[in-house]
């Protein structure tokens, strides 16, 4: 998993005729046109599997995400290596926003690093794109496009966490349709801080039905959640 400097676009997807989807769900598929879905009502998470045949894993899959990570039941895996740098509760404790760093392999599989946040002090990484979030909101409101995006330039993603000392790893899925079960999740144990103002800036470009865009917790179905802890390795 490589780290370094990356170039980013901020984007919001607005399916005006039907429903809405968040960037985290669209990015792995490259922002293609897909059947509309939402987070409530007739197109909500419990209906995703019936909206399209390609969404079948959302209801029939056995390795779905997100899951409840019970820290008392994780398995220490001393062979795991340090990481080079909708919603993951640990012991059912809800957190605030999260960041997904999505890496796609040539074989179509995904590796995702999930960074959790709680309300508190401003996050310096979010601060770097906060002004662009305001620009994105204006772009959305003025153009009413299906997809609106603004370039935010480059920054070093490794600054998110230079050397994560502890993380959880498990096999799962995309958290939005088509819910493909080809994802290895790495959930960092350390929760970062984010200010309420920054949360509001992240919410602003989204339609009202997208502001609570987290999928309900999915059954573990016998999966093993592994722990990397460099203090115990």
N, C-alpha and C positions, 0 to 999 in steps of 0.2 A: 504494500500500500504506500504509494509515493506521497511525499509532502513537498511543500515549497510554495511557489507563487502561482496563483490561479486567477483567471479572469472570470468575472461573474456578471450575469444579468439578473436584475430583479424583474419578476413577472407576476402577473395575476391572470388567471383564466376565468372568464365570465361567460358561461353558457346561458345566454340571455333567454333562449326559448324554453329551456327546461330547468337546469340546475347548475350547480357550481362545483368546481374542483380546485384543490389547492396545488400550489407549485410542487410540493414534495411528492405528490402522486403523479404529476404529469412529467416531471423532469426525466425519470428513467426511460420513459417511452418517447422522449424527444418532442413533447408537445403536439402529438398527433391528434387528429379529431377522433373522439371516442364517444360512445353513447353517454348521455348526461346522467349524472348521479349527484346526490346531495347528502346531507348529514341528518336529515329528518324527513318525515312524511313518506309519500309513496316511493321516493327514490332514495330513501335512507339506507344506512348500513345493513339493516336486516333484510333489505330487498335487493341489494347489489347483485347477488348471484342470479337473479331472475331477469335482470335488465338486458342481458346479452349473453349468448353462448360463451363468448370469450371471458365473461366475468364469472363463470361457473366456480372457479376455485374459491371465490369469496364465500360461498355457502357450503361447498363440498370439500374444500381443502382441509388437511389435517395439521399443517404447519403454518398456521396463520399468525399474523402480528397485528397489534402489539400483544404482549403477554404481561402477566403480573410476575415480576421477579421477586421471589421469596428468598431473601438473603440467607435464611436459615437452611435452605434446601439446595443452594448452589453447590457445585462440585469443583473443588480446586484442581486446576489442570496445570501442572508444573511444566508441561511441554509448550504451553502457549508463549508467544514472543511478545515483547513490548510493542505497542502500536507506534508507528512513526507517523507522526502527524504531518394514529394518530394517537405518541403519548405512551410513556413508559413509567408506570408507577413501580416503586419498589416496596414490597410488603403493603401494597394497596394504598400508598401515600401519593396523592395526586401532586403533580408539579405544574409549573406554569409553562411558558413556551419551551420549545425544543428546536434544536438545529440538526438537520440531517446532512451529513457529508456523504454523497452518493458516488460510488465508484463502480463502473460497469466494465466487466471483463469481456474479452473477445468472444467467449463462448456464450455470452448473453446473461451470465450470472451477475449478481450484484453483491457488493460489500458496502455496508452502511455503518458509519460511525454516528451514534446519537449522542448529542450533547444536551443535557437537561439544564433548565433554568429555574430560579425562584426569584420572587420580587425582592429587590434590595437596591444595591448601588448600581449605577449605570455600567453596562458592559462595554469595554473599549472596542470590541470588534463590531458590535451593532452600531456604536457611535460613528464608525467610519462610513456607514451606508445610510445613516438616519436622514440626512438631507435628501438623498436619492429616493428614499421612501416617500417623502413629500412630493417629489417630482412624479413618482409613479402614480400616486393618488390623483394628481391633477390630470395625468395622461389618461387614466381610466375614466374619470368623470367627463372629460372633454370629448374623447373620441368614441367611447362606447364600443370599443373593439372587443372581439372574442378573446384576443390575447394582447395585452399591453406590456411593454417591457422598456426598461431604461438601462443603459450600460453603467456599471459602477466602477469600472476600471479593475485594477489588480491590487491584491494585498496578500500577505503571507498567511496561509491557513494554518501553518504550524504554530502560530502564536495562540491559537485556541487552547492548545495544551501541548507544550513541547515534549513532555515525556509522561504520558498518563501512567500513574502508578497502580491503578486498579480499574478493571473493567469487566463487564459481563458479556458472554458470547453465547449465541444460540442460533439455530437454523430457523428461519421464518419466511415471511412474505413481504411484498409491498403492502403498505397500509391503505392503499386506495385501489380501486379496480384497475387492472384485472386481477389484483391480489396474487400475482405469480409467486410460487413457492421456490424461488431461486435466489434467496437473500440470506447472507450471513450477517447477523446484527452484532455490533460491538457497542454496548451502552456504557459510557464512561460513568464511573461511580461518583466522581466529584461533580457536584451541582454548582453551576455558575450563577452569578447574580445579574439581574437585569432590572432596570427601573420601570416604574409604571408608565412613564412618558414614552419609553422605548417600546413597550408592549402596545401602547396606543398607536404609535407610528407604524408598527408591523400590522396592526389590525386595519388601519385606515383605508388601504387600497382594496380591501375585501368587501364583497357584498355581505349583507347582514346574515344570510344563511351560511356563510363560510367562516364566520368568526369563531365558531366552536367546532373547528374541523378536525376533531380527533375521533378515530374509530374506537368503539368499545373494546375492552379487553377480550381476547380470544382464548379458548381452552388450550392448555399446555399439551394435552394428548400424549403424555409420556415422554415428552422431549426433555433432554438434559440441558440445564443452563450451567455453563462453565464459568469459572472465576479465574482471572489473572490478577495476582497481587504480588508485586515485586518484593514486598516485605516477607512473604511466605515462600517464595519460589526457591 
